[in-house]
Structures are given as structure tokens and as C-alpha cells.
Amino acid sequence: MPFIRVRDGQSLYVRIVGRGQPVLMLPGLGMHSAHWLPFILPYLGRFRFYLPDFRGHGKSAGVRLNQTDVFHNHMEDVQDLIAGLHLHDFLLAGISLGGSTALHLNREAGLHGVRRYLHIDQSPCVANRSDWSHGLFGLRQDELFGQMHRLGDLLDEHAGLTHLGELPPVARREAAATLAEVAVAMSGKPLLKPLVRQLLASPGQLSKRLPLTRLDDCRAYLRAYTVGSHDYRQALRQCALPVTVMVGMKSPLYAPAGQMAIADYAPNARIVRFHKSGHAPMVDEPLKFIRELGRFLHG
């Protein structure tokens, strides 16, 4: 069944390919299930992959977020998918948002039924704290979180609208300036700044080029990343599973030192460094990613 019903009565799309040991792979923000396909192709003969589209993405694009904490929302969906797909003794992988969702599940309920876990380019603590400076955007967090808060306030002023493209021109230009700064910080690619500004100036192109264009989704993610308790470090001490941590050593989002610190908490962690990669090792070093994914799959 490609669509699985979750607890609020909505149905999420799950792409299912391959045969053998079950593997549940959780996507990052803006990803959809097909993005995994080139990297799992060599392993379809021995593993059965379950690739969900999160709410608001891919073939689940029409499913709305229904909680203020998107991490908890996605976690509950993952619990329902595991139950609906009858998964047990399975492997779990998560990249970025998918990684935070997996860590949220570990903290709130435990990774029951999971044999091994693969964590890809995500910090175990999203916000900086007195004992932690490796959260989202690292030392620039206060600056960029301030911009994200202002963007949230701007979107709140237009709560009656549905999509970014419906914002009045002045508000759209202001939103574009902030989104451009965040996009450059996330990607480490300054050339994205004029591209994002141009997209916001052309509402007709938004839905084709940006993964999130609904104002309610944008507000929810802005709140989730800038407000809330998403510190998963101590819970990792109770995770006895083998954990593989893939780290983009040039990641502009999460400092490699913070990602590698997972090994200071999880008692059975292995660090795999991608020295030429940013936030998406499978894009920056695809052959190495495929090889290391195989190493994780085969244990």
C-alpha cells in the first residue's frame, strides 16, 4: 500500500522498493522519496526500502502539519508508519530533518524494533546553549535566528494568505531578503542569493522551485527551529544500538565537531567523515556515500 493512514486520519505516501531486510529512510527538509533512489539502487536485491514523503512534501504535499512542533509531528507520523507497515527488526536512517525526527523518537519513545541507525549530517542539539555552540548555523545562530524571527513576524501579518507568492510585493521582497540569507547559510553557496530573490519576484516560479511555499508550513518550521527543546544528547546515552554518523566536514549548517560529539553520548557510535562534503554527502560525494551506505546496511 503506497499510502499509510496516520493518527489524524490523513494518509502519507511511502515508496516501497527492493526485497529483503527492511530499511526505513527519513528525508530531510525539502526532500521527497525519489531523491534516495540513485543511492539505494545497488542494494535493492537484498534490502526492502521504505521511503516516506513527510507532510507537505512529494506525494504527501497535501497533508498539513497539525502541531506546533514539527519534530514531534513527524515523529508521531513515523510511529504510525512503523505500525502501519508492520516493521520490526529493521534498519533506520535519517538525514537532517529526518535525523532530528529519529533522535526525537529515540528521546520520547525509544528506537524499538530498530537494529541499526544511520544519522546523516545533523546536530544532536539544534539550539546553542551555555554548554553547546554547535547548533544550527553555529556561531551565526543568533544573527540568523533573529532574521528568521522577523520573517515569522512578517508572515504572521499576512496570516490570511496561503502561499508565499500571494504576499504583496513589498512583503515578498522583505521575505526574499531573509530567505536568501538563510539559503546561503544553509548551502554555503553565495550564488543562491540572487536566485532566491529572483524567485520571490516571480510568484509563478515559486511552487516549481522552492520545496516550501505554504505560509503555514513556513511558520511552523521557523518556530520549530528557533523555539523549543530539541536537545537529544542525554537521550543518546540510553541508545545501545550501533549508530553510524555520516558527517559533512564542510557542512555550513552543523559544525562537524558537534556532529561527531554524538560519539561522546551514544555508546556504540561510528563516525564516517566526508571531507569534501557539505550538508548533503550523497550529492557532494555520491560514490563514497553509496559505498558507506552499503557498509551500514550490511552491518
C-alpha positions in Angstrom: 0.0 0.0 0.0 1.7 3.2 -1.1 -0.4 5.4 1.3 -0.5 4.7 5.1 -3.1 6.3 7.3 -1.8 8.2 10.4 -3.4 9.1 13.6 -5.1 12.3 12.5 -6.8 10.4 9.6 -4.5 11.7 6.9 -2.5 9.4 4.6 1.2 9.7 3.9 2.8 8.3 0.8 5.5 5.7 1.2 7.6 4.5 -1.8 8.5 0.8 -1.3 11.3 -0.8 -3.4 13.5 -3.8 -3.2 13.3 -7.1 -1.3 14.9 -8.4 1.9 15.8 -6.7 5.2 13.5 -3.7 5.8 15.1 -0.2 5.8 13.2 2.9 6.7 14.8 6.1 5.4 13.6 9.5 6.7 14.1 12.5 4.4 15.5 16.0 5.0 13.5 19.2 4.7 12.6 19.8 1.0 13.4 16.2 0.1 11.0 13.6 -1.4 11.2 9.9 -1.5 12.6 9.7 -5.1 15.8 11.5 -4.0 17.0 8.4 -2.4 16.6 6.1 -5.4 20.0 6.6 -7.2 21.9 5.7 -3.9 19.9 2.6 -2.9 19.8 1.1 -6.4 22.8 -1.3 -5.8 21.1 -2.8 -2.7 17.6 -3.5 -4.0 18.3 -7.2 -4.2 19.0 -7.7 -0.5 17.1 -4.8 1.2 13.5 -3.6 1.1 13.5 0.2 1.4 10.5 2.2 2.8 10.8 5.8 1.7 8.2 8.1 3.1 7.3 11.6 1.9 6.8 13.8 5.0 3.8 16.1 5.3 3.9 18.9 2.8 6.4 17.1 0.6 6.3 15.0 -2.5 3.2 12.9 -2.9 2.2 13.9 0.7 2.2 17.6 -0.3 -1.5 17.9 0.5 -1.1 16.7 4.1 -0.9 19.6 6.5 1.2 19.9 9.7 -1.1 19.8 12.7 1.1 20.6 15.6 3.3 23.5 16.7 6.4 21.2 17.0 7.1 19.8 13.6 9.7 17.4 15.0 7.0 15.8 17.2 4.5 15.8 14.4 6.9 13.9 12.1 7.9 11.6 15.0 4.2 10.6 15.5 3.9 10.0 11.8 6.9 7.8 11.8 5.5 5.8 14.7 2.3 5.3 12.7 4.2 4.3 9.6 6.2 1.7 11.5 3.0 0.3 12.9 1.1 0.5 9.6 3.9 -1.1 7.7 4.4 -3.8 10.4 8.1 -3.1 10.6 10.2 -4.9 13.1 13.9 -5.8 13.2 14.5 -3.0 10.7 17.3 -0.5 9.9 16.6 3.2 10.3 18.3 6.1 8.5 17.7 9.9 8.7 19.2 12.9 7.1 18.9 16.4 8.5 15.2 16.9 9.5 14.9 13.1 9.2 17.8 12.7 11.6 16.2 15.1 14.2 13.0 13.1 13.8 14.8 9.9 14.6 16.5 11.4 17.6 13.2 12.8 18.8 11.7 9.3 18.5 14.6 7.9 20.5 14.1 10.5 23.3 10.4 10.3 23.5 9.7 6.6 22.9 12.9 4.7 22.1 14.0 3.1 18.9 12.1 -0.1 19.5 12.4 -2.7 16.7 15.4 -0.9 15.1 18.6 -3.0 14.6 21.0 -0.2 13.5 20.6 3.6 13.0 22.3 5.8 10.3 22.5 9.5 11.2 23.4 11.9 8.3 24.6 15.5 8.9 22.5 16.7 11.8 23.4 18.0 15.3 22.2 16.2 18.4 21.2 19.7 19.8 19.5 22.2 17.5 19.8 25.4 19.5 23.0 26.7 21.1 23.2 26.6 24.9 25.7 27.5 27.6 27.4 24.1 27.1 26.8 23.8 23.4 27.9 26.0 20.5 27.4 23.5 17.6 23.7 24.0 16.9 22.1 25.2 13.6 24.3 27.8 11.9 26.9 27.5 14.7 28.3 30.9 15.8 26.0 32.7 13.4 22.9 31.3 15.1 21.8 34.4 17.0 22.1 36.5 13.8 20.2 34.2 11.6 17.6 33.2 14.2 16.9 36.9 14.6 16.3 37.1 10.8 14.1 34.1 11.0 12.0 35.5 13.9 11.5 38.7 11.8 10.4 36.6 8.9 7.9 34.8 11.1 6.5 38.1 12.3 6.2 39.2 8.7 4.3 36.1 7.7 2.0 36.4 10.8 1.0 39.8 9.4 -0.4 38.1 6.4 -2.0 35.1 8.1 -5.0 35.2 5.8 -2.8 34.3 2.8 -1.9 30.7 1.8 1.3 30.8 -0.4 4.5 32.9 -0.5 3.6 34.1 -3.9 0.4 35.8 -2.6 2.4 38.2 -0.4 2.2 41.8 -1.5 5.3 42.9 -3.5 6.9 44.8 -0.5 6.4 41.9 1.9 7.6 39.5 -0.8 10.9 41.4 -1.3 11.4 41.5 2.5 10.8 37.8 2.8 13.1 37.2 -0.2 16.0 39.1 1.5 15.7 36.9 4.6 15.2 33.6 2.7 18.2 34.4 0.5 20.4 34.9 3.6 19.2 31.6 5.1 19.6 29.8 1.8 23.2 30.9 1.5 23.9 30.0 5.1 22.3 26.5 4.6 24.1 25.8 1.4 27.4 27.7 1.7 26.7 28.9 -1.9 26.5 32.7 -2.3 25.2 32.4 -5.8 21.9 31.2 -4.4 21.2 34.7 -3.0 20.2 36.4 -6.3 18.4 33.2 -7.4 16.1 33.2 -4.3 15.5 36.9 -4.7 14.5 36.4 -8.3 12.2 33.5 -7.5 10.3 35.6 -4.9 9.9 38.3 -7.5 8.3 35.7 -9.8 5.4 34.1 -7.9 4.6 31.7 -10.7 8.0 30.0 -10.3 7.8 29.6 -6.6 5.9 26.3 -6.4 8.2 24.8 -9.1 11.5 25.8 -7.5 11.1 26.0 -3.7 10.2 23.0 -1.5 8.1 25.0 0.9 5.8 27.7 -0.3 2.8 27.5 2.0 2.8 30.2 4.7 1.5 27.9 7.4 4.3 25.4 6.7 6.9 28.1 6.7 5.7 29.5 10.0 5.7 26.0 11.6 9.3 25.3 10.5 10.5 28.7 11.6 9.0 28.1 15.0 10.4 24.6 15.3 14.0 25.6 14.6 14.1 28.8 16.6 11.9 27.8 19.6 11.6 24.6 21.6 13.6 22.0 23.3 15.4 19.9 20.7 18.4 18.7 22.8 18.8 14.9 22.2 22.3 14.4 23.7 21.4 12.8 27.0 18.8 10.5 25.5 21.6 9.1 23.2 23.3 7.7 26.3 20.4 5.2 26.6 20.7 4.2 22.9 22.6 0.9 22.8 22.1 0.4 19.1 25.0 0.6 16.6 24.9 4.2 15.3 26.7 5.3 12.2 27.2 9.1 11.9 27.9 10.5 8.4 29.5 13.9 8.8 29.9 16.5 6.0 33.2 18.1 7.1 32.3 21.3 5.2 28.7 21.4 6.4 27.5 25.0 6.7 24.6 24.1 8.8 26.0 22.0 11.6 29.6 22.1 12.8 31.4 18.8 12.3 32.6 18.9 15.8 29.1 18.9 17.1 28.0 16.0 14.9 31.0 13.9 15.8 30.2 14.6 19.5 27.4 12.1 19.1 30.1 9.5 19.8 30.5 11.1 23.3 26.9 10.2 24.1 25.9 7.1 22.1 27.9 4.2 23.5 28.1 2.3 20.2 28.7 5.1 17.6 30.9 5.1 14.5 31.9 8.3 12.7 32.3 8.4 8.9 33.8 11.7 7.7 33.0 13.1 4.3 35.9 15.5 3.8 34.7 17.1 0.6 31.0 17.3 1.6 28.7 20.0 2.9 25.2 19.3 4.3 24.4 16.6 1.6 27.2 14.0 1.4 25.2 11.9 -1.1 25.3 14.8 -3.5 28.8 16.0 -2.9 30.5 12.6 -2.7 27.9 10.2 -4.2 30.3 7.2 -4.8 31.6 7.3 -1.2 28.0 7.7 0.1 26.9 4.6 -1.8 29.9 2.7 -0.5 29.4 3.8 3.1 25.6 3.2 2.9 26.4 -0.4 1.9 28.7 -0.8 4.8 25.9 0.4 7.2 23.3 -1.9 5.5 25.5 -5.0 5.8 26.5 -4.2 9.4 
